[in-house]
Every structure is written in C-alpha cells, then in structure tokens.
C-alpha cells in the first residue's frame, strides 16, 4: 500500500448551508467512487472554502456520510482577486495499492474550470 493524495473541488451557487452540505457530500462521494475507495482507505481529508462561504463546515457533510472516524479539517482558502467564487476544495490522503498515475481527481460544477486538463 502507498499513501496517495487526491484533490477535488466543487462550486456552490450561494452561501447556503444545505447547498454546502449537498455539494460537499457529492464531492466526497465522487472522489471515493472514481477511485474505488472505501472509508477505511481514507487517512484524512482537508477541506477549504473560499472566504465567501461561511454557512456550514464542509467536513460536517463527510460526517453525515458516515466518515466518523476519519480525521477531517476545514480552513479558509486564500482570498485572491479574480479567483472563482464559492468554491469548496478537498485534499484527501488515502491508502491504496494504485500508482499515482491511476488516481482520479474530481472537479464538479463550476469548479471544473479550475482543472480543464483533467479527464472528467
């Protein structure tokens, strides 16, 4: 087994608690499914949100998905002029036998514009 890192991001339409929870859950689920991972494979997940998102912690969505024994952390993303607004990001560290080249990063909704070089 090796430790691998996976990136992902999504964009929400508004600073709305329900939407932050829904889109965060969708992102975590997509990262796990696209990489054929289960919760026991996850070492930790670091979430960030752009400064315009304050209605809920994205990590709470992961807890609601059942990731109750996985270390989770939330932080505010840097405020860069002209950056894409209302973005939730994650960095997940996982145990997997797959090579780094086989890992599938996930960018959803408007956040797809952040990584047009990746297959969706």
N, C-alpha and C positions, 0 to 999 in steps of 0.2 A: 504494500500500500504506500501511497505517496500523499503528501498534503498538496492540494491544488487550491487555487483561488479562482472564484467566479465573480464576474461583475454583472450588474443589471441595473436598469433604470426604467422608470415609467413617469408619465406626466399626468397630473390631475387637472380637472377643469376649474376647480375652486378650492379654497381653503375650507373644506367641509370634512368633518370627522368621518362620516360614512364613506365618502369617496376616498379618503386617505386609507381607511381600513380595507375597503374593497380592492383598490389598486395595489396596495402593499401585499395583500394576500394573493392576488393574481400574479404578482411578480415572483414572490417566493415559490408558489406552486409551479410556475413556468420554469424557473431555474431548476427545481428538483426534477420535474418531468423530463425536460430536454436533456438532462444529464444522467437520467436513470438513477437518481439518488433517493434515499430514504432518510428519515430524521436521524437515525443512528450514524449516518455518514457525515453529518454536519458537526464541525468543530466549533464554529462561531459565525455570527453574522453581524456586520457593522452596517447600520443604516445611516444615511444622511438625508436631510431635507433642505431645500432652498429656504432662505430666510422668510419667504412669503407663506410658508406652511407651518402653522402653529396649532391647528385644531386637535391633533392627536399624534401620539408616538407611532411611527410605522412598525416598531418592534411589537407593539401590542397585537397587531394583526397576526404576526407569527405565533404569538402565544395562543391566540384563538384558534389557529390551525393545529395546535397540539404540540408545538415546539417548546414545551415547558421546562425541559432540562438542558436546553441549548443556551450558551451564553450569548446574549444579544445586547447591542449598544446602539444608541441614537446620538446624532450630532447634527449641528447646523452646517450646511455646505457654505463654502466661501461665497461672498456676495461680489460677483464680478459684473461690471457694467456690460449690458448686452447679452448676458447669459440667458439660456432658456429658463423661463419662469415655471414655478410649481412642479419641480422635479423631485422625485424620491429615488434615491440610489441605494444599492446594496453591494457589499463586498462579503462574500461567503467563503470561508475556509472549510474544505471538506477532505475526508479520507477517501481515496479512490485508487483503483489499480490502473485507471486510464492515463494515457500520456497527456501532457499539457495541450498538445495539438488537437485532442479529441474533446476538449471542454467547450461547451456551447454557452456563450454569454447571451443575455436576454435583454433586449431593449424594446419596450412596448409603447404604444400610443405615440404621442408627440416626441417622446424620448428616442424614438428610432432615428431621429435626425442627428443625434449625438454620435452615432456609430454606423454610418452608412456603409462602412467597409465590411461589416459582419453579415453573414447569412441570417435570415430571419426564419 
